[in-house]
Amino acid sequence: MGHYASEMEHEDAKTKRLRLRYHRVRKELSGTPATKFSLGELREALDLLSEKNTPRSFKNSVFAEEVIKKMRRLLRKAKARKKFYSIEEMNKGKK
């Protein structure tokens, strides 16, 4: 039983970390035009949205839609300029 309790505490810490990261990313990205986003910022926002433990309310938020819209717009522009990075390439560079 004690093992289970520590697991729950760990989950809470992880959720708290995610929440703090979400708010930081949100603060950085809100009100930023798509062209001003760095790939790193967008990558972090996308990571946050794809994270299994991100609360559903985050994923369905207006902010999440904004990030996705901005990412799409950025990728369209990048493609037009032949500077397109696939998500796989972005992830490879991260490791």
C-alpha positions in Angstrom: 0.0 0.0 0.0 2.9 2.4 0.8 4.3 1.9 -2.7 1.0 3.0 -4.2 0.9 6.2 -2.1 4.4 7.2 -3.3 3.3 6.6 -6.8 0.4 9.0 -6.3 2.7 11.6 -4.9 5.0 11.2 -7.9 2.1 11.7 -10.2 1.1 14.8 -8.4 4.6 16.2 -8.7 4.6 15.4 -12.4 1.2 17.0 -12.9 2.4 20.1 -11.0 5.5 20.3 -13.2 3.4 20.0 -16.3 1.0 22.7 -15.1 3.8 25.1 -14.4 5.4 24.3 -17.8 2.1 24.8 -19.5 1.6 28.2 -17.8 5.1 29.3 -18.7 4.7 28.2 -22.3 1.3 29.8 -22.5 2.7 33.1 -21.1 5.5 33.1 -23.6 3.4 32.2 -26.6 0.2 34.1 -26.0 -0.1 37.2 -28.1 2.9 36.2 -30.2 2.5 36.3 -34.0 3.3 33.0 -35.6 6.5 34.2 -37.3 8.0 35.2 -33.9 7.7 31.7 -32.5 11.0 29.8 -32.2 10.9 26.2 -33.2 11.9 25.3 -29.7 8.9 27.1 -28.2 6.5 25.5 -30.6 8.1 22.1 -30.0 7.7 22.5 -26.2 4.1 23.6 -26.6 3.4 20.6 -28.9 5.2 18.3 -26.5 3.0 19.6 -23.7 -0.1 19.0 -25.8 0.9 15.5 -26.7 2.1 14.6 -23.2 -0.1 11.8 -21.8 -0.5 13.4 -18.4 -1.5 16.8 -19.7 -5.0 17.5 -18.3 -7.7 17.3 -21.0 -8.8 20.9 -20.1 -5.3 22.1 -21.3 -5.5 20.1 -24.5 -9.0 21.4 -25.3 -8.2 25.0 -24.4 -8.3 27.9 -26.7 -4.5 28.2 -26.1 -4.0 24.7 -27.5 -5.9 25.6 -30.6 -3.8 28.7 -31.0 -0.6 26.8 -30.7 -1.7 24.3 -33.3 -2.9 27.0 -35.7 0.3 28.9 -35.3 2.4 25.8 -35.8 0.5 25.0 -39.0 0.9 28.5 -40.3 4.6 28.5 -39.4 5.1 25.1 -41.2 3.2 26.4 -44.3 5.5 29.5 -44.4 8.6 27.4 -43.8 7.6 25.0 -46.6 7.2 27.9 -48.9 10.7 29.0 -48.0 12.0 25.4 -48.2 13.0 25.5 -44.6 10.6 22.7 -43.6 11.5 20.5 -40.7 9.5 17.4 -40.1 8.4 16.6 -36.6 10.7 13.6 -36.7 13.7 15.8 -37.6 12.8 18.2 -34.8 12.7 15.3 -32.3 15.9 13.9 -33.6 17.7 17.2 -33.0 16.3 17.4 -29.5 17.9 14.2 -28.3 
